Amino acid sequence: MWHSGDDRLTVTVDLMAEPCLWRWEIRDPKRDEVVASSWTDEWMAYESPEEALRAAGVRLDSMSRSSRIRARSARSTRLRRPRRVSVRRVLLIPPRRGV
């Protein structure tokens, strides 16, 4: 098992029975759920556990980088409530021809 830098996510590498290849999962131990999986999300498996772990590290880095960018943009921009738009619905019935 490999931990991310912020210790909120863990990476596990498992050998699958069929096909006989390795897959990785990134898990959130606090919520006890899988956040990303090479097999489920990307349909990707690897020939060695080292290769799977490297690929998981790349994915974990990109996930943490994108979460840092989202956190920075949320702090820098003021979050606004969406404006409520009133919708007026009208039923139009065309007149019959030849009446």
PyMOL commands that place a pseudoatom at each C-alpha (Angstrom):
pseudoatom trace, name=CA, resn=MET, resi=1, chain=A, elem=C, hetatm=0, pos=[0.000, 0.000, 0.000]
pseudoatom trace, name=CA, resn=TRP, resi=2, chain=A, elem=C, hetatm=0, pos=[1.229, 3.473, -0.877]
pseudoatom trace, name=CA, resn=HIS, resi=3, chain=A, elem=C, hetatm=0, pos=[0.026, 6.714, 0.698]
pseudoatom trace, name=CA, resn=SER, resi=4, chain=A, elem=C, hetatm=0, pos=[-0.403, 10.048, -1.013]
pseudoatom trace, name=CA, resn=GLY, resi=5, chain=A, elem=C, hetatm=0, pos=[1.352, 13.140, 0.284]
pseudoatom trace, name=CA, resn=ASP, resi=6, chain=A, elem=C, hetatm=0, pos=[-1.675, 14.365, 2.202]
pseudoatom trace, name=CA, resn=ASP, resi=7, chain=A, elem=C, hetatm=0, pos=[-2.435, 10.919, 3.750]
pseudoatom trace, name=CA, resn=ARG, resi=8, chain=A, elem=C, hetatm=0, pos=[-6.070, 11.152, 2.744]
pseudoatom trace, name=CA, resn=LEU, resi=9, chain=A, elem=C, hetatm=0, pos=[-5.862, 8.673, -0.137]
pseudoatom trace, name=CA, resn=THR, resi=10, chain=A, elem=C, hetatm=0, pos=[-4.186, 5.269, -0.364]
pseudoatom trace, name=CA, resn=VAL, resi=11, chain=A, elem=C, hetatm=0, pos=[-3.142, 3.197, -3.374]
pseudoatom trace, name=CA, resn=THR, resi=12, chain=A, elem=C, hetatm=0, pos=[-3.445, -0.569, -3.443]
pseudoatom trace, name=CA, resn=VAL, resi=13, chain=A, elem=C, hetatm=0, pos=[-2.149, -2.867, -6.176]
pseudoatom trace, name=CA, resn=ASP, resi=14, chain=A, elem=C, hetatm=0, pos=[-3.874, -6.235, -6.609]
pseudoatom trace, name=CA, resn=LEU, resi=15, chain=A, elem=C, hetatm=0, pos=[-3.339, -9.268, -8.818]
pseudoatom trace, name=CA, resn=MET, resi=16, chain=A, elem=C, hetatm=0, pos=[-6.491, -10.163, -10.717]
pseudoatom trace, name=CA, resn=ALA, resi=17, chain=A, elem=C, hetatm=0, pos=[-7.366, -13.815, -11.252]
pseudoatom trace, name=CA, resn=GLU, resi=18, chain=A, elem=C, hetatm=0, pos=[-8.605, -13.463, -14.823]
pseudoatom trace, name=CA, resn=PRO, resi=19, chain=A, elem=C, hetatm=0, pos=[-6.817, -12.017, -16.713]
pseudoatom trace, name=CA, resn=CYS, resi=20, chain=A, elem=C, hetatm=0, pos=[-3.652, -12.626, -14.712]
pseudoatom trace, name=CA, resn=LEU, resi=21, chain=A, elem=C, hetatm=0, pos=[-2.649, -8.952, -14.579]
pseudoatom trace, name=CA, resn=TRP, resi=22, chain=A, elem=C, hetatm=0, pos=[-2.199, -6.239, -11.947]
pseudoatom trace, name=CA, resn=ARG, resi=23, chain=A, elem=C, hetatm=0, pos=[-4.604, -3.374, -11.270]
pseudoatom trace, name=CA, resn=TRP, resi=24, chain=A, elem=C, hetatm=0, pos=[-4.485, -0.372, -8.946]
pseudoatom trace, name=CA, resn=GLU, resi=25, chain=A, elem=C, hetatm=0, pos=[-7.137, 1.316, -6.819]
pseudoatom trace, name=CA, resn=ILE, resi=26, chain=A, elem=C, hetatm=0, pos=[-7.018, 4.705, -5.150]
pseudoatom trace, name=CA, resn=ARG, resi=27, chain=A, elem=C, hetatm=0, pos=[-9.103, 4.608, -1.991]
pseudoatom trace, name=CA, resn=ASP, resi=28, chain=A, elem=C, hetatm=0, pos=[-10.352, 7.131, 0.524]
pseudoatom trace, name=CA, resn=PRO, resi=29, chain=A, elem=C, hetatm=0, pos=[-9.958, 5.302, 3.861]
pseudoatom trace, name=CA, resn=LYS, resi=30, chain=A, elem=C, hetatm=0, pos=[-12.066, 7.813, 5.801]
pseudoatom trace, name=CA, resn=ARG, resi=31, chain=A, elem=C, hetatm=0, pos=[-15.119, 7.188, 3.609]
pseudoatom trace, name=CA, resn=ASP, resi=32, chain=A, elem=C, hetatm=0, pos=[-14.088, 3.583, 2.834]
pseudoatom trace, name=CA, resn=GLU, resi=33, chain=A, elem=C, hetatm=0, pos=[-14.653, 3.981, -0.905]
pseudoatom trace, name=CA, resn=VAL, resi=34, chain=A, elem=C, hetatm=0, pos=[-12.747, 3.591, -4.145]
pseudoatom trace, name=CA, resn=VAL, resi=35, chain=A, elem=C, hetatm=0, pos=[-12.006, 6.978, -5.705]
pseudoatom trace, name=CA, resn=ALA, resi=36, chain=A, elem=C, hetatm=0, pos=[-10.346, 5.662, -8.889]
pseudoatom trace, name=CA, resn=SER, resi=37, chain=A, elem=C, hetatm=0, pos=[-9.553, 2.249, -10.333]
pseudoatom trace, name=CA, resn=SER, resi=38, chain=A, elem=C, hetatm=0, pos=[-7.435, 1.276, -13.315]
pseudoatom trace, name=CA, resn=TRP, resi=39, chain=A, elem=C, hetatm=0, pos=[-9.682, -1.664, -14.163]
pseudoatom trace, name=CA, resn=THR, resi=40, chain=A, elem=C, hetatm=0, pos=[-13.125, -0.238, -13.435]
pseudoatom trace, name=CA, resn=ASP, resi=41, chain=A, elem=C, hetatm=0, pos=[-12.568, 3.317, -14.679]
pseudoatom trace, name=CA, resn=GLU, resi=42, chain=A, elem=C, hetatm=0, pos=[-10.021, 2.874, -17.450]
pseudoatom trace, name=CA, resn=TRP, resi=43, chain=A, elem=C, hetatm=0, pos=[-10.197, -0.864, -18.311]
pseudoatom trace, name=CA, resn=MET, resi=44, chain=A, elem=C, hetatm=0, pos=[-6.424, -0.965, -17.856]
pseudoatom trace, name=CA, resn=ALA, resi=45, chain=A, elem=C, hetatm=0, pos=[-4.250, -3.647, -16.227]
pseudoatom trace, name=CA, resn=TYR, resi=46, chain=A, elem=C, hetatm=0, pos=[-0.476, -4.088, -15.985]
pseudoatom trace, name=CA, resn=GLU, resi=47, chain=A, elem=C, hetatm=0, pos=[2.025, -6.918, -16.287]
pseudoatom trace, name=CA, resn=SER, resi=48, chain=A, elem=C, hetatm=0, pos=[3.880, -6.129, -13.052]
pseudoatom trace, name=CA, resn=PRO, resi=49, chain=A, elem=C, hetatm=0, pos=[2.965, -4.601, -9.680]
pseudoatom trace, name=CA, resn=GLU, resi=50, chain=A, elem=C, hetatm=0, pos=[5.706, -1.981, -10.132]
pseudoatom trace, name=CA, resn=GLU, resi=51, chain=A, elem=C, hetatm=0, pos=[4.189, -0.843, -13.433]
pseudoatom trace, name=CA, resn=ALA, resi=52, chain=A, elem=C, hetatm=0, pos=[0.739, -0.639, -11.848]
pseudoatom trace, name=CA, resn=LEU, resi=53, chain=A, elem=C, hetatm=0, pos=[2.103, 1.349, -8.905]
pseudoatom trace, name=CA, resn=ARG, resi=54, chain=A, elem=C, hetatm=0, pos=[3.857, 3.822, -11.228]
pseudoatom trace, name=CA, resn=ALA, resi=55, chain=A, elem=C, hetatm=0, pos=[0.634, 4.356, -13.193]
pseudoatom trace, name=CA, resn=ALA, resi=56, chain=A, elem=C, hetatm=0, pos=[-1.316, 4.834, -9.951]
pseudoatom trace, name=CA, resn=GLY, resi=57, chain=A, elem=C, hetatm=0, pos=[1.241, 7.415, -8.792]
pseudoatom trace, name=CA, resn=VAL, resi=58, chain=A, elem=C, hetatm=0, pos=[0.769, 9.389, -12.011]
pseudoatom trace, name=CA, resn=ARG, resi=59, chain=A, elem=C, hetatm=0, pos=[-3.015, 9.300, -11.585]
pseudoatom trace, name=CA, resn=LEU, resi=60, chain=A, elem=C, hetatm=0, pos=[-2.764, 10.275, -7.911]
pseudoatom trace, name=CA, resn=ASP, resi=61, chain=A, elem=C, hetatm=0, pos=[-0.509, 13.225, -8.767]
pseudoatom trace, name=CA, resn=SER, resi=62, chain=A, elem=C, hetatm=0, pos=[-2.942, 14.454, -11.404]
pseudoatom trace, name=CA, resn=MET, resi=63, chain=A, elem=C, hetatm=0, pos=[-5.853, 14.076, -8.980]
pseudoatom trace, name=CA, resn=SER, resi=64, chain=A, elem=C, hetatm=0, pos=[-4.084, 16.020, -6.236]
pseudoatom trace, name=CA, resn=ARG, resi=65, chain=A, elem=C, hetatm=0, pos=[-2.938, 18.688, -8.702]
pseudoatom trace, name=CA, resn=SER, resi=66, chain=A, elem=C, hetatm=0, pos=[-6.480, 19.212, -10.003]
pseudoatom trace, name=CA, resn=SER, resi=67, chain=A, elem=C, hetatm=0, pos=[-7.882, 19.357, -6.459]
pseudoatom trace, name=CA, resn=ARG, resi=68, chain=A, elem=C, hetatm=0, pos=[-5.317, 22.019, -5.519]
pseudoatom trace, name=CA, resn=ILE, resi=69, chain=A, elem=C, hetatm=0, pos=[-6.270, 24.050, -8.588]
pseudoatom trace, name=CA, resn=ARG, resi=70, chain=A, elem=C, hetatm=0, pos=[-9.984, 23.771, -7.714]
pseudoatom trace, name=CA, resn=ALA, resi=71, chain=A, elem=C, hetatm=0, pos=[-9.286, 24.815, -4.122]
pseudoatom trace, name=CA, resn=ARG, resi=72, chain=A, elem=C, hetatm=0, pos=[-7.282, 27.842, -5.267]
pseudoatom trace, name=CA, resn=SER, resi=73, chain=A, elem=C, hetatm=0, pos=[-9.927, 28.948, -7.747]
pseudoatom trace, name=CA, resn=ALA, resi=74, chain=A, elem=C, hetatm=0, pos=[-12.686, 28.532, -5.160]
pseudoatom trace, name=CA, resn=ARG, resi=75, chain=A, elem=C, hetatm=0, pos=[-10.784, 30.763, -2.746]
pseudoatom trace, name=CA, resn=SER, resi=76, chain=A, elem=C, hetatm=0, pos=[-9.931, 33.374, -5.363]
pseudoatom trace, name=CA, resn=THR, resi=77, chain=A, elem=C, hetatm=0, pos=[-13.387, 33.738, -6.879]
pseudoatom trace, name=CA, resn=ARG, resi=78, chain=A, elem=C, hetatm=0, pos=[-16.427, 34.680, -4.933]
pseudoatom trace, name=CA, resn=LEU, resi=79, chain=A, elem=C, hetatm=0, pos=[-19.029, 31.988, -5.137]
pseudoatom trace, name=CA, resn=ARG, resi=80, chain=A, elem=C, hetatm=0, pos=[-22.369, 33.396, -6.137]
pseudoatom trace, name=CA, resn=ARG, resi=81, chain=A, elem=C, hetatm=0, pos=[-25.762, 31.899, -5.809]
pseudoatom trace, name=CA, resn=PRO, resi=82, chain=A, elem=C, hetatm=0, pos=[-27.383, 31.217, -9.115]
pseudoatom trace, name=CA, resn=ARG, resi=83, chain=A, elem=C, hetatm=0, pos=[-30.081, 33.743, -9.913]
pseudoatom trace, name=CA, resn=ARG, resi=84, chain=A, elem=C, hetatm=0, pos=[-33.562, 32.434, -9.769]
pseudoatom trace, name=CA, resn=VAL, resi=85, chain=A, elem=C, hetatm=0, pos=[-35.204, 32.810, -13.127]
pseudoatom trace, name=CA, resn=SER, resi=86, chain=A, elem=C, hetatm=0, pos=[-38.949, 32.800, -13.320]
pseudoatom trace, name=CA, resn=VAL, resi=87, chain=A, elem=C, hetatm=0, pos=[-40.343, 30.777, -16.158]
pseudoatom trace, name=CA, resn=ARG, resi=88, chain=A, elem=C, hetatm=0, pos=[-43.715, 31.599, -17.563]
pseudoatom trace, name=CA, resn=ARG, resi=89, chain=A, elem=C, hetatm=0, pos=[-45.381, 28.746, -19.359]
pseudoatom trace, name=CA, resn=VAL, resi=90, chain=A, elem=C, hetatm=0, pos=[-48.060, 29.372, -21.937]
pseudoatom trace, name=CA, resn=LEU, resi=91, chain=A, elem=C, hetatm=0, pos=[-50.044, 26.820, -23.884]
pseudoatom trace, name=CA, resn=LEU, resi=92, chain=A, elem=C, hetatm=0, pos=[-50.708, 27.948, -27.436]
pseudoatom trace, name=CA, resn=ILE, resi=93, chain=A, elem=C, hetatm=0, pos=[-53.537, 26.279, -29.319]
pseudoatom trace, name=CA, resn=PRO, resi=94, chain=A, elem=C, hetatm=0, pos=[-53.689, 27.194, -33.014]
pseudoatom trace, name=CA, resn=PRO, resi=95, chain=A, elem=C, hetatm=0, pos=[-57.146, 27.720, -34.518]
pseudoatom trace, name=CA, resn=ARG, resi=96, chain=A, elem=C, hetatm=0, pos=[-58.544, 24.969, -36.707]
pseudoatom trace, name=CA, resn=ARG, resi=97, chain=A, elem=C, hetatm=0, pos=[-58.652, 25.661, -40.400]
pseudoatom trace, name=CA, resn=GLY, resi=98, chain=A, elem=C, hetatm=0, pos=[-61.956, 25.516, -42.212]
pseudoatom trace, name=CA, resn=VAL, resi=99, chain=A, elem=C, hetatm=0, pos=[-64.177, 25.983, -39.208]
for i in range(1, 99): cmd.bond("trace and resi %d" % i, "trace and resi %d" % (i + 1))
show_as sticks, trace
zoom trace
